[in-house]
């Protein structure tokens, strides 16, 4: 049904109630009006427009600028008509306008449709019309305190209702995302059970039989084991934030859970037992830097090279180390690569961490593997 639907129904009820009250006031005061016909005409217009809006606002497709502008124009027009229908002396004495609270309906409609800013804009238009009534009726007649109070109430209504509408719509969107995530998690668990009962069992069997047979079968068994480990890591890791959502989110993400998705038969990921909360944008960049480091290992090291990813979390900084047991690099290799225009590590790893306010230390020697240590101070992460 949506959060907005009850608000629009409540607005329709408000219009009807305000119309009835305005009709009662007009009926009581019509004998004192300068133009009785004018009073009945304004009441008829208000009644007809109330019926029109009850139908028009019921369809979400019609809740757009044309209807909102006409709604505001009708309300301000009926409000301004007070200057010609009422007597100037009665207006000066604080007599109510013909519309009474009915003129606040378009303010609420604008607030529900567009939040605080639209509500404030509509309140300014209706408030200006209310103050103008005194100037038109009395050629410069000063507005009464009641008129100013009414304008203030209009602004408060537009701001408060608009704020509530914004909060409700945002909460509804968050709830929808949470429901989608829960459904995706359940589907993931269902698939994980089916994969565990079928594919993983077969891969484990191939690995055991291949190891026993030896030769080429052993190699097939090793490959089956790697695929089994990768598949277990895939179905065992929690759902990851989508790219767009991570970019836009200001909430914290668990860096440990994010990096665990890289674990497979040759990559071991070690994280603290507790979550490692990092702002989502920073978590994305660190995750990308780790992915770049692992990609370098796959491209430049022999097959089967082991890699260890270690995450350390302390109050001062978050440290992520990527260490491999590959052939290592001779001194000066990174500088030569950068000079030759090969900026893989410089941009994909150092550049990302530097943008987060962190540092990267790379230690490598021939035959001793390579270790990349990325340190990002908590102070640069917003103190999360």
N, C-alpha and C positions, 0 to 999 in steps of 0.2 A: 504493500500500500504506500510506503514511503513516509518520510517525516513531514513533508510539506502538506500532504493531503489533509490531515487534521487541522493544520493552521488555516488553510483556505476555507474549510467548513466553519471553523470558529469565526473567521472574518465575516462570512455570510450571515451567521447568527448575530454578530455584533451589528451589522448594517440594519438588520430587521429590528433589533431591539432599539437602536439609536433612532431609527425612523419612527417607531411607535412613540418614543419619548418626545421627539421633535413635533410629531403630529399633535400630541396632547398639549404641548406648550402653545403651538399655533392656535389650536382650538380655544384655548383659554384666553389668549391675547388678541384674537383676530378683530374684535370690536374696537381695539385701540390703535390698530394699524392705520397708517396714512392711506394704504391701498389694500383693502381686504381681498380683492380679486388677485392682487399680486401674491399675497400670502398663500391663498389656495393654489395658485399656479405653481409656486415654488414647491409646495408639498406634493403636488401631482408629479412634478419632474423628479423629485427625490424618490417617490414611490416607484415610478416607472424605471428609473435607473437602478434602484435596488434589485428589482426583478431581473433586469438585464444582466447585472453583474453576477447575480446568483447563478445564472446559466452560463455566462461567458467564462468566469473564472473556474468553473467546474472542469473544464478541459485544459490540461497542462499546455497544449499546443497554442492556446489563445492567450496565455499569460505573458505577453510580450509588450514591446514598447507602444504599439498603437493603442491597445486597450488601456495600458497604464496611463498614458498621456491623456486620453479622453476621460478616464475616470477622474484624474486630477482636475481637468478643466471643468467638468460638470460640478464637482464639489466646490471649487473656488467660485464658479459662476453663481451657484445658489447662495454661497456665503456672501458674495458682494451684493446680491439682490437685496440683502437686509437694508442697505443704505437707502433704497428707494421705497421699500415697503414700510419700514418702521419710521416713527417720528424722531427727528433729531434730538429732541429733549429727552425722549425715553432712552435713546442710545447713550446720551451723555450721562444719564442716571444709572447706566449699567444694565439695560435691558438685554436679554439673551439674543443671540443671532438666530435666524430662522433655522439654520441647520443643526445647531447645538453640537453634540458629539458626533453626529453623522458625518461631518466634514473630516473627521480623523480617519475614516475608513480608507481613503486612498493612501494616506501616510502609512498605515499598517500594510496595505497591499504592496506598496513600494518596498517597505522594509522586509517583508517575507520574500519577495522576489529577488532582491539584490543586496540585502544586508543593511548595515548601519549607514553607509554612505547614501544609498538611495533613500532610505527612510529619512535621513536628515535633510536631503534635498527637497523631498515632498513636504516635510514639515515647514521648511523655509517658505515654500510657495503658499501653503495654506495660512501660515502665520502672517505673512505679508498681506494677504487678502483680508484677514481678520482685523489687522491694524488699519488697513486702508478704508474699511467701512466707516470708521469715525471721521476720517478726513473728508470722504465723499459726502457723508450725511450732514456734517456740520461745517464744511468749508474750513478745515484746519482744526477741527475739534480734537483735543488730545485723547488718546486711548485711555480707558480706565485701567485700574490695577487688575481687574478681573480679566481684561483682554490680554494683558501681558502674562498673567498667570496661565491663561489658556495656551499661549504660544509656547511657554516653557514646557507645559505638559505635552504638547505636540512633539517637541524635540525629544523629550525623554521617552515618549512612546516609540518614536521612530528609531532611536538609538538602541533602546532595550530590546524591542521586538526584533530589530535587525540583528543584534548580537546573538540573541537566542536562536534565531533562524540559522545564522552562520554556524553556530556551535552544533546545532542539530544535524545540519546537512553534513558537516565534517564527521560527526560521530557516526552517522549512517554510512558514510563512505568507508570509514575505518572498520565498521562492523562487517560490511560486505567483503572487504579484503580479508578480514579474519576468518569469515566463513569459507571463502575460497581457499585460504591457506589450510584450514582444517580439512576440507574436502580433499585437497591435494595430498595432505599427509596421510589420510586414511587410504587413498588410492595407492600411495607409495608403499604403505605397510602391507596392503593386500598383494601388490605385485612382488614385494620382497618375500612374502611367505611362499608364493608360487615359485619364484625363482629358487629359493632355498630348497624347496622340495623337489626341484627338477634339475635345472641347469647346474647349480652349484654341486649337487651330488654327482652329476656326470663328470664335471671337471675334476673333482677330487678323485674320482675313480680313475680317470685317465692319468692323472699325476702319479698315483700309486702304482698302477700297472706299468707305466712308462719307466719309472725308476727301477722297477724290478727287472724289466726286460733289457734295459741298457741300450747303447747304440743310438740310432735315430729315434727310437721310441722314447729314450730318456729325454732327448731334446724336446719332443712333443709333450712329454710329461711336464717338463719345466715351463714351457709356454702355457700349458693348461693351468699350471699352478699360478703363474702370473695373472692370467685372466680371471682366475677364481678370486685372487686377492683384490684385484681391481674392482671386480663386480661386487664383492662384499663391502668394499669401501664406499662404492657408489650407493648401494641400497641402505647402507648403515648410516651414512651422513645425513644430518638433518637438512630440510629444504633451505636453499640459499636464496638470498634476496635477489629479485630481478634487477637487471642492470639499471633501468630507469628509476625503480623504486629506491635503490641504493643511492643513486645520484641525488635524489630529491629529499631523502629522509634525513632528519636531524637527530634521530634516535641513535642509541649505541647498538653496535653489533658485536657478537662474540667472535673475536679474531681467531680463537682456537678452533671453534667449530668450522669457521670458514676455511682454515688451512688444512683441516683434517680431510677435506675432499681431495687433496692431492696425494693422499696415501695410496700406495699400491705395493706390488711385490718387491720393488726396489727402493721405494721411498717410505721412510719411517718418520712419522710426525709425532712429536712429543710436546704436550702442552700442560699447563698447570691443571690441577684437579678442578679448580673453580673456573668460572668463565673469565675471559679477558675482555672486558668492555672497552671498545674503541669507537669513536664516532664513525658512522657508517661510511662516509666519504673516505676517511683515512683508512678504514679497514679494506675498502676496495683497492686503494692504491698499494697498500702493503701486500695484499693478496696477489695483485698483478705483478709486483716486483718479485715475489717468491716464484710465481709461475714462470717469469722470464728467466730466473736463475735455474729452475728445473729444466727449462727448454734448452738452455746452454749446455747442461750436462748431457741431455739426450743427443744433441747435435755434435758435440765435440769429444765425448768420452765413449769408450767401448761399450757395447751392449752388456747389460747386467751390472753396470756401475751402481754401487749402493750410494744412497743419499739420505742424510739425516736432517730433518727440519726441527729445530728446537725453539720454543717460544718461552721467554722469561718475562714475567710481569712484576714490577715493583713500583712503589709510589713515585719514583722519579722518572722512570722511562719504561718503554716496551722494547724488548730486544728480540729480534728474530734472526737465528743463525741457520744458514744452509751450508752443510758440509758434505763433501763427497770423497770417495776413495779412488778417484780417477787418476790419470797420469799427471795432473797438475800443470802449471804454466811456468815457463822460465821468467826470470825477472825482466821487466820492461815490456812484456807481451801486450799488456793492456794499453800502455802508452803508445806502442806502435800501432795497435788497432785503431785507436782514436785518431792518430795522425793520418792513418790511411783512409779515414772516413767511415770506419766500421764502428758505429756508436751503439751497438746493442746493449752492453752493460752500462755505458755512460748514460744513455737515455732511459732505457727500460727499468733499470734498477737505481742507479745513483740519482737520476733526474727525479724520479717519483719520490724517493725518500727525502731528497733535498727540498722538494716543494712542500713536504710536511714539516720541515724544520729539523730533520734528522740528519744522521751521518751514516756513511757506508764504509766499512773497512774490509778489504779483500786481502787474504793471506793465502799464498800458493807457492809451491816449489815443485820442480820436476820429481815425480815419483811419490809425492806426499799428498796429493789431492788438493782441493781448493776449499776454502771456507770464506763465505760471505756473511758478514755481521752487519745487520741493519738496526740502528738504534734511533728511536724517535722519543724525545722527551715528552712526558705527560703534560708539561706546561704548554707545549705547542699543540697538543691535542685537545686543548680546552679543559684540562684538569679533570677529565672524565675518569 
